[in-house]
Amino acid sequence: MTDSTEPKFGFNNFAETWNGRLAMLGFVIGLATELITGQGILSQIGLM
């Protein structure tokens, strides 16, 4: 269990856990978008 006085910002376990979760979610959404549209992410935003 975590200490309730631990800050909720900066490099700590709470922030790093959520950063990892959101990164995984973004990666899965990016892959799903590529599968649905048939275009890569760079093509979708007009860079290629």
N, CA, C and O atoms as a MOPAC input file, in Angstrom:
PM7 MOZYME 1SCF
protein

 N      0.83300 1    -1.18200 1     0.00000 1
 C      0.00000 1     0.00000 1     0.00000 1
 C      0.87500 1     1.24100 1     0.00000 1
 O      1.92400 1     1.26300 1     0.64400 1
 N      0.44600 1     2.29000 1    -0.72700 1
 C      1.26900 1     3.48800 1    -0.81400 1
 C      0.94500 1     4.44500 1     0.32100 1
 O     -0.15200 1     4.43400 1     0.87900 1
 N      1.90900 1     5.25600 1     0.63900 1
 C      1.75400 1     6.27500 1     1.67600 1
 C      0.90600 1     7.40300 1     1.11100 1
 O      1.16700 1     7.86500 1     0.00000 1
 N     -0.10100 1     7.85700 1     1.84600 1
 C     -0.99000 1     8.89700 1     1.34800 1
 C     -0.30700 1    10.25900 1     1.29500 1
 O     -0.84200 1    11.18500 1     0.68400 1
 N      0.86900 1    10.40600 1     1.92200 1
 C      1.58400 1    11.67700 1     1.87200 1
 C      2.53600 1    11.74800 1     0.68100 1
 O      3.17300 1    12.78000 1     0.46800 1
 N      2.64500 1    10.67800 1    -0.09600 1
 C      3.51200 1    10.67300 1    -1.26800 1
 C      2.95500 1    11.64600 1    -2.31400 1
 O      1.76000 1    11.60900 1    -2.60300 1
 N      3.79100 1    12.51100 1    -2.88300 1
 C      3.28000 1    13.46000 1    -3.88100 1
 C      2.78300 1    12.74000 1    -5.12500 1
 O      3.30100 1    11.68300 1    -5.48600 1
 N      1.79700 1    13.30200 1    -5.76800 1
 C      1.20600 1    12.68400 1    -6.96200 1
 C      1.71700 1    13.33000 1    -8.23800 1
 O      0.99200 1    13.36300 1    -9.23200 1
 N      2.94800 1    13.84800 1    -8.24400 1
 C      3.55200 1    14.43200 1    -9.43300 1
 C      5.04300 1    14.10800 1    -9.42200 1
 O      5.60300 1    13.71000 1    -8.40100 1
 N      5.67300 1    14.28900 1   -10.59000 1
 C      7.09100 1    13.97600 1   -10.68600 1
 C      7.31300 1    12.49700 1   -10.96500 1
 O      6.38600 1    11.77400 1   -11.33200 1
 N      8.56000 1    12.05700 1   -10.78600 1
 C      8.91100 1    10.66700 1   -11.03700 1
 C      8.65200 1     9.83600 1    -9.79200 1
 O      9.52500 1     9.69700 1    -8.93600 1
 N      7.45900 1     9.28900 1    -9.69500 1
 C      7.13500 1     8.36900 1    -8.60800 1
 C      6.32400 1     7.21600 1    -9.18400 1
 O      5.92800 1     7.25600 1   -10.34900 1
 N      6.08100 1     6.21200 1    -8.39300 1
 C      5.39700 1     5.00400 1    -8.89600 1
 C      4.01300 1     5.30400 1    -9.44000 1
 O      3.61500 1     4.73100 1   -10.45400 1
 N      3.27200 1     6.19000 1    -8.78900 1
 C      1.92400 1     6.52900 1    -9.24300 1
 C      1.96400 1     7.13500 1   -10.64700 1
 O      1.21800 1     6.71200 1   -11.53100 1
 N      2.83300 1     8.12300 1   -10.85000 1
 C      2.91900 1     8.79100 1   -12.14300 1
 C      3.43300 1     7.84400 1   -13.22200 1
 O      2.92000 1     7.84300 1   -14.34000 1
 N      4.42600 1     7.05000 1   -12.90100 1
 C      5.00000 1     6.14300 1   -13.88700 1
 C      4.01900 1     5.03600 1   -14.27600 1
 O      3.99700 1     4.61200 1   -15.43200 1
 N      3.21900 1     4.56900 1   -13.33600 1
 C      2.20400 1     3.56200 1   -13.64100 1
 C      1.17900 1     4.11600 1   -14.63000 1
 O      0.84700 1     3.45500 1   -15.61400 1
 N      0.67800 1     5.32600 1   -14.37400 1
 C     -0.30600 1     5.92300 1   -15.27500 1
 C      0.30700 1     6.29000 1   -16.60900 1
 O     -0.35400 1     6.17700 1   -17.64100 1
 N      1.55300 1     6.72400 1   -16.61200 1
 C      2.22800 1     7.02400 1   -17.87000 1
 C      2.31500 1     5.76800 1   -18.73600 1
 O      2.05600 1     5.82500 1   -19.93800 1
 N      2.67400 1     4.65000 1   -18.14100 1
 C      2.75300 1     3.39300 1   -18.88300 1
 C      1.40500 1     2.94000 1   -19.40400 1
 O      1.29100 1     2.48500 1   -20.54100 1
 N      0.39400 1     3.06400 1   -18.57800 1
 C     -0.95400 1     2.65400 1   -19.00000 1
 C     -1.44500 1     3.50000 1   -20.17000 1
 O     -1.98700 1     2.97100 1   -21.14100 1
 N     -1.25400 1     4.81000 1   -20.07600 1
 C     -1.71900 1     5.68700 1   -21.15200 1
 C     -0.91300 1     5.48800 1   -22.43000 1
 O     -1.45500 1     5.60800 1   -23.52900 1
 N      0.37500 1     5.18600 1   -22.29700 1
 C      1.19100 1     4.89700 1   -23.47900 1
 C      0.70400 1     3.63200 1   -24.17500 1
 O      0.61800 1     3.59200 1   -25.40300 1
 N      0.38700 1     2.60600 1   -23.40400 1
 C     -0.12700 1     1.36300 1   -23.99200 1
 C     -1.46500 1     1.59900 1   -24.67200 1
 O     -1.72400 1     1.05900 1   -25.74800 1
 N     -2.31600 1     2.40600 1   -24.04700 1
 C     -3.61500 1     2.71500 1   -24.63300 1
 C     -3.44200 1     3.46900 1   -25.95400 1
 O     -4.12100 1     3.16400 1   -26.93400 1
 N     -2.54600 1     4.44300 1   -25.98500 1
 C     -2.28900 1     5.19600 1   -27.20700 1
 C     -1.75600 1     4.31600 1   -28.31900 1
 O     -2.13400 1     4.47500 1   -29.48000 1
 N     -0.87100 1     3.38100 1   -27.96600 1
 C     -0.32000 1     2.47600 1   -28.96100 1
 C     -1.40900 1     1.59700 1   -29.56500 1
 O     -1.44800 1     1.41400 1   -30.78100 1
 N     -2.28600 1     1.05500 1   -28.74000 1
 C     -3.37500 1     0.19600 1   -29.22400 1
 C     -4.35000 1     1.00200 1   -30.08300 1
 O     -4.82200 1     0.50700 1   -31.10700 1
 N     -4.65100 1     2.21700 1   -29.68400 1
 C     -5.54800 1     3.05900 1   -30.49000 1
 C     -4.91000 1     3.37600 1   -31.83900 1
 O     -5.59100 1     3.37600 1   -32.86400 1
 N     -3.60600 1     3.64400 1   -31.84300 1
 C     -2.90200 1     3.90700 1   -33.09600 1
 C     -2.94200 1     2.71100 1   -34.03400 1
 O     -3.19000 1     2.86500 1   -35.23000 1
 N     -2.70000 1     1.51500 1   -33.49600 1
 C     -2.76500 1     0.30800 1   -34.32400 1
 C     -4.17700 1     0.06800 1   -34.85300 1
 O     -4.35300 1    -0.27900 1   -36.02100 1
 N     -5.17200 1     0.25000 1   -34.00500 1
 C     -6.55800 1     0.04700 1   -34.43300 1
 C     -6.93200 1     1.03900 1   -35.53100 1
 O     -7.61600 1     0.68000 1   -36.48900 1
 N     -6.48800 1     2.27500 1   -35.39200 1
 C     -6.77600 1     3.28900 1   -36.40700 1
 C     -6.13000 1     2.92500 1   -37.73100 1
 O     -6.73300 1     3.10900 1   -38.78800 1
 N     -4.90300 1     2.40800 1   -37.68400 1
 C     -4.25200 1     1.97300 1   -38.92400 1
 C     -5.00800 1     0.82600 1   -39.56700 1
 O     -5.17400 1     0.81000 1   -40.78600 1
 N     -5.47000 1    -0.13000 1   -38.78000 1
 C     -6.21500 1    -1.26500 1   -39.33100 1
 C     -7.54100 1    -0.81800 1   -39.93600 1
 O     -7.93500 1    -1.31600 1   -40.99000 1
 N     -8.22300 1     0.10200 1   -39.29400 1
 C     -9.53700 1     0.55500 1   -39.76800 1
 C     -9.40800 1     1.38200 1   -41.03700 1
 O    -10.16900 1     1.17900 1   -41.98400 1
 N     -8.45300 1     2.31500 1   -41.07300 1
 C     -8.35100 1     3.22600 1   -42.22200 1
 C     -7.48400 1     2.68600 1   -43.34700 1
 O     -7.64400 1     3.09700 1   -44.49600 1
 N     -6.57200 1     1.77400 1   -43.04200 1
 C     -5.66100 1     1.27100 1   -44.05000 1
 C     -4.51100 1     2.21400 1   -44.34900 1
 O     -3.75100 1     1.98300 1   -45.28900 1
 N     -4.37300 1     3.26700 1   -43.56800 1
 C     -3.28500 1     4.23000 1   -43.73700 1
 C     -2.44700 1     4.25000 1   -42.46200 1
 O     -2.94400 1     3.97300 1   -41.37000 1
 N     -1.17800 1     4.57900 1   -42.61800 1
 C     -0.33300 1     4.74500 1   -41.44700 1
 C     -0.65100 1     6.03900 1   -40.73600 1
 O     -1.34900 1     6.89900 1   -41.27400 1
 N     -0.14000 1     6.17800 1   -39.52800 1
 C     -0.42300 1     7.38600 1   -38.73300 1
 C      0.13200 1     8.62200 1   -39.42300 1
 O     -0.53100 1     9.65800 1   -39.45000 1
 N      1.34300 1     8.53400 1   -39.98400 1
 C      1.91200 1     9.68900 1   -40.65600 1
 C      1.10000 1    10.10100 1   -41.86700 1
 O      0.98500 1    11.29400 1   -42.14900 1
 N      0.53300 1     9.14800 1   -42.58900 1
 C     -0.32700 1     9.46700 1   -43.72800 1
 C     -1.60900 1    10.14800 1   -43.27800 1
 O     -2.10900 1    11.04800 1   -43.95100 1
 N     -2.13000 1     9.72500 1   -42.15800 1
 C     -3.38400 1    10.29900 1   -41.67100 1
 C     -3.24200 1    11.76400 1   -41.28300 1
 O     -4.17600 1    12.54900 1   -41.44400 1
 N     -2.06700 1    12.12700 1   -40.77200 1
 C     -1.88900 1    13.52600 1   -40.37600 1
 C     -1.22700 1    14.36200 1   -41.48000 1
 O     -0.91100 1    15.53300 1   -41.26800 1
 N     -1.01800 1    13.75900 1   -42.65600 1
 C     -0.56000 1    14.48600 1   -43.81800 1
 C      0.94800 1    14.68300 1   -43.92500 1
 O      1.38500 1    15.59200 1   -44.63100 1
 N      1.74700 1    13.88200 1   -43.26300 1
 C      3.19200 1    14.02000 1   -43.34400 1
 C      3.81100 1    13.14700 1   -44.42500 1
 O      4.99200 1    13.30500 1   -44.73400 1
 N      3.05600 1    12.24500 1   -44.99800 1
 C      3.58700 1    11.39000 1   -46.06100 1
 C      2.58900 1    11.31200 1   -47.19000 1
 O      2.84000 1    10.64000 1   -48.19000 1

